[in-house]
């Protein structure tokens, strides 16, 4: 995993609407990157659904929540609509997993990111990280609020 | 703003929805719009001992859930909480407002009071209180089953 205190690697990825989104777009704001294995898996669906329920409280703390996986942006759009969420989903699709690798989240033998959280502060510095013991488990939303307290 | 950081689930209290007898038992955080919860509900209620029901509606995933939890809470104001829960899980295709009114009549509820209660601020607050306690305990899917305040099962796992 990337270490706390490091400069967060910049990226430019397409969101679920095909628009380019860069880390630098969030400069001056806090960003919680949620790396997850893949769209449409039951656990990923639960994770993003639960986070959606407390997204207003996360935003009240001045933090934007953004999901990242290796899926294409069309899949992200369909997944977003299926879940009924409005969380931005970024497509780490080509080169596959490049951003997840830069953040130390990619699992080579599986071909996708482990379930990891990375809080980037207003200056683009990694302020906190969390890595799940395995991709089948995800951190409850309480873990995010612990990090923000 | 509520504190949603980590905390153990609250022990059963006097205003919890409790079914069955005994000091020991399970606490379940459940979503009334969740098919997995509906599948688990019968097994949970067939177990001996006490069962505490806590609201955990995931509205983004199940858009009718907030209305269903409010209906159950309103039925609870007239002592028919579990009748409403049982019925909602048993008949998952009948969850629109006319179906809720039909249930209210069938259970002998005062319909005007039912309507007022399910839209009241106290009902909303009661549901939110349960939901937030689940968030603080790390509930990451439903049903989430706790035994003596320790998570023992989530989703399809055995309990």
Interface residues (C-beta under 8 A of the other chain):
Chain A: X42 X43 X45 X46 X47 X49 X50 X52 X53 X54 X57 X60 X61 X83 X84 X85 X138 X139 X140 X141 X142 X143 X145 X146 X149
Chain B: X1 X2 X3 X4 X5 X6 X7 X58 X59 X60 X61 X63 X131 X135 X136 X137 X138 X139 X140 X141 X155
